[in-house]
Amino acid sequence: MKHLLLSLALLLVLPAPVTTQAQISARPDQASGANISQVPTAGPHWTEVFPGTSPSARSYHAMVYDAAAGKVVMFAGYGPTGYLSGTFLWNGHNWTQEQPKTHPSPRYWHSMAYDGGAKNVVLFGGFDTNFNYLNDTWVWTGSNWKQEHPKTVPPARVVSAMAYDSSDNKVVMFSGIVEPAINDTWVWNGSNWTKEHPSQAPAARYAHAMAYDTAKGDVVLFGGVTESNQVLGDTWVWNGSNWTQKHPAHSPPARSFHTMAYDSAKGKVVLFGGADASGNFLDADTWAWNGSDWTVEPYTDAPAPRFGQAMTYDSSHGELVMFGGANSTGYFGDTFVWK
Protein backbone atom coordinates (compact mmCIF):
# COMPACT_ATOMS: atom_id res chain seq x y z
CA MET A 1 0.00 0.00 0.00
CA LYS A 2 2.99 2.31 0.41
CA HIS A 3 3.08 2.82 -3.38
CA LEU A 4 -0.27 4.56 -3.08
CA LEU A 5 1.21 6.97 -0.60
CA LEU A 6 4.01 7.80 -3.01
CA SER A 7 1.56 8.56 -5.81
CA LEU A 8 -0.50 10.71 -3.45
CA ALA A 9 2.61 12.53 -2.26
CA LEU A 10 3.23 13.69 -5.83
CA LEU A 11 0.13 15.82 -5.49
CA LEU A 12 1.94 17.84 -2.86
CA VAL A 13 4.67 18.92 -5.28
CA LEU A 14 2.99 22.17 -6.25
CA PRO A 15 4.15 25.58 -7.50
CA ALA A 16 4.32 28.62 -5.25
CA PRO A 17 1.30 28.98 -3.00
CA VAL A 18 -1.65 31.14 -3.98
CA THR A 19 -1.25 33.00 -0.71
CA THR A 20 2.04 33.23 1.14
CA GLN A 21 0.69 33.65 4.68
CA ALA A 22 2.92 31.49 6.87
CA GLN A 23 0.74 31.98 9.90
CA ILE A 24 -2.46 33.71 10.93
CA SER A 25 -2.20 37.42 10.24
CA ALA A 26 -4.41 40.47 10.12
CA ARG A 27 -5.13 42.34 6.89
CA PRO A 28 -4.97 46.04 7.83
CA ASP A 29 -7.64 47.09 5.31
CA GLN A 30 -10.08 44.53 6.71
CA ALA A 31 -9.19 44.53 10.40
CA SER A 32 -12.69 45.59 11.44
CA GLY A 33 -14.25 42.33 10.21
CA ALA A 34 -15.31 40.35 7.18
CA ASN A 35 -15.77 41.98 3.80
CA ILE A 36 -18.17 39.85 1.77
CA SER A 37 -18.50 40.20 -2.00
CA GLN A 38 -22.12 39.47 -2.86
CA VAL A 39 -23.00 37.80 -6.16
CA PRO A 40 -26.63 38.14 -7.27
CA THR A 41 -28.21 34.79 -8.13
CA ALA A 42 -31.62 33.16 -8.09
CA GLY A 43 -30.66 30.26 -5.85
CA PRO A 44 -27.92 29.10 -3.48
CA HIS A 45 -24.51 30.36 -4.53
CA TRP A 46 -20.88 30.61 -3.48
CA THR A 47 -19.63 33.82 -1.92
CA GLU A 48 -16.02 34.50 -1.01
CA VAL A 49 -15.53 35.98 2.44
CA PHE A 50 -12.52 38.15 3.29
CA PRO A 51 -12.04 37.90 7.08
CA GLY A 52 -9.68 40.17 8.98
CA THR A 53 -7.59 37.16 10.03
CA SER A 54 -7.19 33.84 8.31
CA PRO A 55 -5.29 30.54 8.62
CA SER A 56 -2.37 29.96 6.31
CA ALA A 57 -2.99 28.34 2.91
CA ARG A 58 -3.34 24.57 3.15
CA SER A 59 -4.81 21.34 1.86
CA TYR A 60 -5.64 17.94 3.42
CA HIS A 61 -6.88 19.57 6.63
CA ALA A 62 -10.11 18.64 8.47
CA MET A 63 -12.96 20.90 9.50
CA VAL A 64 -16.28 20.36 11.31
CA TYR A 65 -18.96 22.41 13.05
CA ASP A 66 -18.86 22.28 16.85
CA ALA A 67 -22.56 22.54 17.72
CA ALA A 68 -21.88 22.88 21.45
CA ALA A 69 -19.71 25.96 20.91
CA GLY A 70 -21.50 27.25 17.82
CA LYS A 71 -18.24 27.53 15.87
CA VAL A 72 -16.43 25.74 13.05
CA VAL A 73 -13.23 23.93 14.11
CA MET A 74 -10.31 23.35 11.72
CA PHE A 75 -7.14 21.42 12.49
CA ALA A 76 -3.75 20.85 10.81
CA GLY A 77 -3.17 20.02 7.12
CA TYR A 78 -0.29 20.54 4.72
CA GLY A 79 0.80 23.83 3.18
CA PRO A 80 3.74 25.60 1.54
CA THR A 81 5.63 25.50 4.85
CA GLY A 82 5.02 21.75 5.28
CA TYR A 83 3.11 20.01 8.06
CA LEU A 84 0.65 22.11 10.07
CA SER A 85 -0.82 21.65 13.56
CA GLY A 86 -2.82 24.76 14.43
CA THR A 87 -6.41 24.79 15.70
CA PHE A 88 -8.61 27.52 14.22
CA LEU A 89 -12.19 28.57 14.95
CA TRP A 90 -14.62 30.30 12.56
CA ASN A 91 -17.42 32.35 14.12
CA GLY A 92 -19.20 33.22 10.88
CA HIS A 93 -17.16 36.37 10.31
CA ASN A 94 -13.56 35.76 11.31
CA TRP A 95 -10.95 33.10 12.02
CA THR A 96 -9.11 32.93 15.34
CA GLN A 97 -6.24 30.64 16.27
CA GLU A 98 -6.62 28.79 19.56
CA GLN A 99 -3.72 28.02 21.90
CA PRO A 100 -4.72 24.74 23.58
CA LYS A 101 -2.43 23.29 26.25
CA THR A 102 -2.46 19.89 24.52
CA HIS A 103 -3.11 19.02 20.89
CA PRO A 104 -2.51 16.25 18.34
CA SER A 105 0.83 16.16 16.55
CA PRO A 106 1.21 17.92 13.17
CA ARG A 107 -0.47 15.82 10.46
CA TYR A 108 -2.56 15.70 7.35
CA TRP A 109 -5.00 13.20 5.77
CA HIS A 110 -6.71 12.80 9.16
CA SER A 111 -10.50 12.60 9.67
CA MET A 112 -12.82 14.57 11.95
CA ALA A 113 -16.52 14.57 12.86
CA TYR A 114 -18.71 16.20 15.48
CA ASP A 115 -20.03 13.72 18.05
CA GLY A 116 -23.49 15.02 18.89
CA GLY A 117 -23.93 12.55 21.74
CA ALA A 118 -20.71 13.48 23.56
CA LYS A 119 -20.88 17.09 22.34
CA ASN A 120 -17.29 17.22 21.16
CA VAL A 121 -15.23 16.97 17.99
CA VAL A 122 -13.55 13.61 17.28
CA LEU A 123 -10.30 13.27 15.33
CA PHE A 124 -8.74 10.02 14.13
CA GLY A 125 -5.55 9.02 12.35
CA GLY A 126 -3.56 10.84 9.70
CA PHE A 127 -0.01 10.97 8.37
CA ASP A 128 2.70 12.40 10.65
CA THR A 129 6.08 14.06 10.11
CA ASN A 130 7.85 10.70 10.45
CA PHE A 131 5.77 9.27 7.56
CA ASN A 132 3.74 7.07 9.87
CA TYR A 133 0.08 6.17 9.56
CA LEU A 134 -1.60 7.10 12.84
CA ASN A 135 -4.38 5.44 14.85
CA ASP A 136 -4.79 7.89 17.71
CA THR A 137 -8.15 9.29 18.79
CA TRP A 138 -8.52 12.85 20.06
CA VAL A 139 -11.48 14.99 21.12
CA TRP A 140 -11.80 18.78 21.06
CA THR A 141 -13.73 19.96 24.12
CA GLY A 142 -14.20 23.54 22.96
CA SER A 143 -11.00 24.85 24.53
CA ASN A 144 -8.52 21.97 24.54
CA TRP A 145 -7.61 18.70 22.82
CA LYS A 146 -7.74 15.50 24.88
CA GLN A 147 -6.32 12.18 23.72
CA GLU A 148 -8.63 9.23 24.24
CA HIS A 149 -7.40 5.72 25.00
CA PRO A 150 -10.22 3.38 23.92
CA LYS A 151 -10.01 -0.37 24.55
CA THR A 152 -10.56 -1.09 20.88
CA VAL A 153 -8.74 0.89 18.20
CA PRO A 154 -9.11 0.71 14.39
CA PRO A 155 -5.97 0.02 12.35
CA ALA A 156 -3.89 3.09 11.54
CA ARG A 157 -5.04 4.84 8.39
CA VAL A 158 -5.02 8.01 6.31
CA VAL A 159 -7.44 9.67 3.86
CA SER A 160 -10.44 7.98 5.46
CA ALA A 161 -13.89 9.57 5.88
CA MET A 162 -16.07 10.09 8.97
CA ALA A 163 -19.58 11.37 9.63
CA TYR A 164 -21.87 11.52 12.65
CA ASP A 165 -24.95 9.29 12.39
CA SER A 166 -27.57 11.17 14.39
CA SER A 167 -30.01 8.26 14.19
CA ASP A 168 -27.64 5.99 16.12
CA ASN A 169 -25.69 8.68 18.00
CA LYS A 170 -22.41 7.30 16.69
CA VAL A 171 -19.56 8.54 14.52
CA VAL A 172 -19.10 6.33 11.44
CA MET A 173 -15.70 5.83 9.77
CA PHE A 174 -15.14 3.93 6.52
CA SER A 175 -11.96 2.56 4.89
CA GLY A 176 -9.03 4.80 3.87
CA ILE A 177 -5.44 3.81 3.17
CA VAL A 178 -4.99 0.90 5.56
CA GLU A 179 -2.41 -1.87 5.52
CA PRO A 180 -3.68 -4.26 4.32
CA ALA A 181 -6.41 -2.58 2.26
CA ILE A 182 -9.83 -3.30 3.77
CA ASN A 183 -13.34 -1.94 3.36
CA ASP A 184 -13.97 -1.78 7.08
CA THR A 185 -16.66 0.18 8.89
CA TRP A 186 -16.08 1.46 12.43
CA VAL A 187 -18.31 3.39 14.83
CA TRP A 188 -17.34 5.59 17.79
CA ASN A 189 -19.82 5.79 20.69
CA GLY A 190 -18.06 8.53 22.61
CA SER A 191 -15.68 6.24 24.50
CA ASN A 192 -14.80 3.25 22.31
CA TRP A 193 -14.51 2.07 18.72
CA THR A 194 -16.50 -0.93 17.46
CA LYS A 195 -16.01 -2.68 14.14
CA GLU A 196 -19.26 -3.25 12.27
CA HIS A 197 -19.96 -6.32 10.14
CA PRO A 198 -22.40 -5.32 7.41
CA SER A 199 -23.58 -7.91 4.90
CA GLN A 200 -22.41 -5.67 2.06
CA ALA A 201 -20.12 -2.66 1.82
CA PRO A 202 -18.42 -0.40 -0.72
CA ALA A 203 -15.05 -1.46 -2.09
CA ALA A 204 -11.99 -0.44 -0.07
CA ARG A 205 -10.99 3.09 -1.02
CA TYR A 206 -9.38 6.33 0.06
CA ALA A 207 -9.96 10.04 -0.66
CA HIS A 208 -13.73 9.55 -0.61
CA ALA A 209 -16.23 11.79 1.18
CA MET A 210 -19.16 11.15 3.55
CA ALA A 211 -21.93 13.24 5.07
CA TYR A 212 -25.00 12.51 7.17
CA ASP A 213 -28.28 13.11 5.34
CA THR A 214 -30.55 14.35 8.13
CA ALA A 215 -33.65 14.29 5.95
CA LYS A 216 -33.23 10.59 5.11
CA GLY A 217 -31.51 9.49 8.32
CA ASP A 218 -28.50 7.83 6.69
CA VAL A 219 -24.84 8.47 5.92
CA VAL A 220 -24.02 9.15 2.26
CA LEU A 221 -20.69 8.15 0.68
CA PHE A 222 -19.43 9.15 -2.75
CA GLY A 223 -16.34 8.42 -4.86
CA GLY A 224 -12.74 7.83 -3.87
CA VAL A 225 -9.84 5.74 -5.21
CA THR A 226 -9.29 1.97 -4.98
CA GLU A 227 -6.01 0.19 -4.24
CA SER A 228 -5.60 -0.35 -8.00
CA ASN A 229 -5.92 3.44 -8.48
CA GLN A 230 -9.39 3.30 -10.01
CA VAL A 231 -11.24 6.55 -9.37
CA LEU A 232 -14.84 5.86 -8.35
CA GLY A 233 -18.16 7.60 -8.93
CA ASP A 234 -20.49 5.41 -6.90
CA THR A 235 -23.02 6.43 -4.25
CA TRP A 236 -23.67 4.40 -1.08
CA VAL A 237 -25.74 4.94 2.05
CA TRP A 238 -25.25 3.57 5.58
CA ASN A 239 -28.44 2.98 7.61
CA GLY A 240 -26.76 2.14 10.91
CA SER A 241 -26.23 -1.56 10.20
CA ASN A 242 -25.64 -2.03 6.49
CA TRP A 243 -24.43 -0.33 3.31
CA THR A 244 -26.66 -0.05 0.24
CA GLN A 245 -25.49 1.09 -3.18
CA LYS A 246 -27.68 3.65 -4.89
CA HIS A 247 -28.14 3.86 -8.65
CA PRO A 248 -29.30 7.43 -9.28
CA ALA A 249 -30.38 8.63 -12.72
CA HIS A 250 -27.74 11.36 -12.53
CA SER A 251 -24.38 11.39 -10.81
CA PRO A 252 -21.27 13.55 -10.46
CA PRO A 253 -18.26 12.42 -12.51
CA ALA A 254 -15.95 10.00 -10.69
CA ARG A 255 -13.57 11.85 -8.40
CA SER A 256 -11.35 11.86 -5.33
CA PHE A 257 -10.24 14.41 -2.70
CA HIS A 258 -13.63 16.16 -2.96
CA THR A 259 -15.67 17.36 0.00
CA MET A 260 -19.27 16.85 1.14
CA ALA A 261 -21.53 18.30 3.83
CA TYR A 262 -25.24 18.39 4.60
CA ASP A 263 -26.96 21.72 3.96
CA SER A 264 -29.67 21.81 6.64
CA ALA A 265 -31.28 24.92 5.15
CA LYS A 266 -31.84 23.19 1.81
CA GLY A 267 -32.22 19.62 3.13
CA LYS A 268 -29.61 18.25 0.75
CA VAL A 269 -26.05 16.85 0.82
CA VAL A 270 -23.74 19.18 -1.13
CA LEU A 271 -20.58 17.99 -2.93
CA PHE A 272 -17.83 20.22 -4.30
CA GLY A 273 -14.65 19.84 -6.35
CA GLY A 274 -11.99 17.14 -6.34
CA ALA A 275 -9.84 15.53 -9.02
CA ASP A 276 -11.03 13.18 -11.78
CA ALA A 277 -9.62 9.90 -13.07
CA SER A 278 -7.11 11.74 -15.27
CA GLY A 279 -5.88 13.84 -12.40
CA ASN A 280 -7.63 16.94 -13.73
CA PHE A 281 -9.14 19.34 -11.23
CA LEU A 282 -12.88 19.36 -11.76
CA ASP A 283 -14.35 22.62 -12.98
CA ALA A 284 -15.54 23.90 -9.61
CA ASP A 285 -18.75 21.91 -9.96
CA THR A 286 -21.28 21.78 -7.14
CA TRP A 287 -23.73 18.88 -6.80
CA ALA A 288 -26.65 18.22 -4.45
CA TRP A 289 -28.05 14.85 -3.28
CA ASN A 290 -31.75 14.77 -2.38
CA GLY A 291 -31.83 11.20 -1.11
CA SER A 292 -32.48 9.58 -4.49
CA ASP A 293 -30.68 11.57 -7.19
CA TRP A 294 -27.83 14.01 -7.79
CA THR A 295 -28.38 17.38 -9.46
CA VAL A 296 -25.71 19.84 -10.56
CA GLU A 297 -26.19 23.24 -8.97
CA PRO A 298 -26.00 26.37 -11.13
CA TYR A 299 -23.43 28.78 -9.82
CA THR A 300 -21.89 32.21 -10.34
CA ASP A 301 -18.32 33.02 -9.37
CA ALA A 302 -17.67 29.56 -7.90
CA PRO A 303 -14.37 28.87 -6.10
CA ALA A 304 -11.45 27.95 -8.36
CA PRO A 305 -11.17 24.21 -9.16
CA ARG A 306 -9.37 22.43 -6.31
CA PHE A 307 -8.89 19.24 -4.31
CA GLY A 308 -8.19 18.51 -0.64
CA GLN A 309 -10.34 21.37 0.65
CA ALA A 310 -12.53 21.08 3.76
CA MET A 311 -16.20 21.98 4.11
CA THR A 312 -18.84 21.87 6.85
CA TYR A 313 -22.26 23.34 7.63
CA ASP A 314 -22.32 26.28 10.03
CA SER A 315 -25.69 25.90 11.75
CA SER A 316 -25.34 29.20 13.59
CA HIS A 317 -25.33 31.10 10.31
CA GLY A 318 -27.24 28.70 8.07
CA GLU A 319 -24.50 28.24 5.48
CA LEU A 320 -21.81 25.88 4.29
CA VAL A 321 -18.24 27.02 4.94
CA MET A 322 -15.30 25.88 2.80
CA PHE A 323 -11.63 26.63 3.34
CA GLY A 324 -8.44 25.97 1.40
CA GLY A 325 -7.45 23.19 -0.95
CA ALA A 326 -4.93 23.12 -3.77
CA ASN A 327 -4.53 22.81 -7.52
CA SER A 328 -1.72 23.21 -10.06
CA THR A 329 -1.34 26.90 -9.16
CA GLY A 330 -0.62 26.18 -5.50
CA TYR A 331 -2.37 26.13 -2.14
CA PHE A 332 -5.44 28.18 -1.28
CA GLY A 333 -6.08 30.13 1.90
CA ASP A 334 -9.53 31.41 0.96
CA THR A 335 -12.88 31.12 2.73
CA PHE A 336 -16.14 30.59 0.84
CA VAL A 337 -19.72 30.22 2.03
CA TRP A 338 -22.64 28.53 0.23
CA LYS A 339 -26.19 29.64 0.99
Secondary structure by P-SEA (a helix, b strand, c coil): caaaaaaaaaaacccccccccccccccccccccbbbbbbbcccbbbbbbbccccccccccbbbbbcccccbbbbbbbbccccbbbbbbbbcccbbbbbbccccccccccbbbbbcccccbbbbbbbbcccccccbbbbbbcccbbbbbbcccccccccbbbbbbcccccbbbbcccccccccbbbbbbcccbbbbbbccccccccccbbbbbcccccbbbbbbbbcccccccbbbbbbcccbbbbbbccccccccccbbbbbcccccbbbbbbbbccccccccbbbbbbcccbbbbbbbccccccccbbbbbbcccccbbbbbbbccccccccbbbbcc
